[in-house]
């Protein structure tokens, strides 16, 4: 089961196009699009009034409420989504290899646009481990704007404040820290001086997808980074990533 | 001997699964031995004023604190070797520009691979799946991450066929995007296997020899469906609107 989300940045337009088909085959015709949002500390499921055609559901800013996420399901399944205030995995409609994706496109008022094939797998909503991602690998010192959008979806209907750090792994210092929230697309502006090969975006108790955006002369680039374990194919990948993250935990401990 | 037998049994089972199309193993990395460096197939393009940037991490430095070196091998779209370079001292994160000057005046497109090298036994298989960016006319690089692991390198021997192929059955790979919203798009398709494939783009047939690649122009098509016997034929998409460009994997 995958969720889909929007950017929630008032400076940009975004359109989320959720396909009604898998890579290899079509979805069941009974499949519907549902929205999921928090109201009075509880999850609420809605039926979004969005545009659609034979192939896609389209969520644009006019049809989107901030922080709302979307998922595909049949009516009969939706009743099982929320139990004890938490969200549960209710289907495998979007469990495909490669992953079932929606196209998330951002654009500015000058016509610049960029997109990536996006999803938020259910397995991630149960996690509250941290993430580690290079700051410089997808950002650009020569750009006019550099932004990290950090999206989290958490199975409990809470907006919890967590800390993110920009850490220099070479001189072992914390260069910046701030707050990111669960169940939100967080926007973090990155100053040019933070774009350095040794600098990492790091969180300790919130997971999510970091999407890197830069804008130059009205042109946009928008792409997510891989988690570190993606670079290791052998069975020791999780130990190696744990060891790597330990170094960043140590830097935080020594700097507090 | 026992472990060799295990590997054989595993590979034989994978072979049977793929042959019969019963839970096929689309990406098979189980045969890779420790200290192997795997590379995705990265697209470079220098035609039509394109410039490519490759942003990559020293994976040995990141995980093992070992300064590695890399070998970059460039092929044209017909998998003809164009250039091989070794970079002895790499940084943690590296930017590598591929323009027509670097390609000795070649204005075309093709693929390149990166292999990390170390003399130490690090008992790990690493994959470089980093990021390429594409720009025209000195605008911004539009980035896309590595797509599929394709070639491996161990002790300078290049090994192949991580992406599986069905013997008998065609597979659809429908790109989950509406292509009608753009002036036009280009679909970059690379044959990830060591044998020729026939594929259909919206029922129009094409042939690609081993590791060859092609860019196909698309206009006035809403859905792009790639049909082939390849288990994953995942393309890179370039979409154009007015003077703006977007690049992403399919």
Interface residues (C-beta under 8 A of the other chain):
Chain A: X17 X19 X21 X22 X23 X24 X25 X55 X56 X97 X98 X100 X101 X102 X103 X105 X111 X112 X113 X114 X115 X116 X117 X134 X136 X137 X138 X140 X143 X169 X197 X198 X212 X214 X215 X216 X217 X218 X219 X220 X221 X223 X224 X225 X226 X228 X230 X231 X232 X233 X234 X236 X240 X243 X244
Chain B: X26 X29 X32 X34 X38 X55 X57 X59 X62 X63 X91 X92 X93 X94 X123 X124 X125 X126 X127 X128 X129 X130 X131 X133 X139 X140 X141 X142 X143 X144 X145 X149 X171 X172 X173 X174 X175 X176 X177 X178 X222 X223 X232 X234 X239 X241 X242 X243 X244 X245 X246 X248 X249 X250
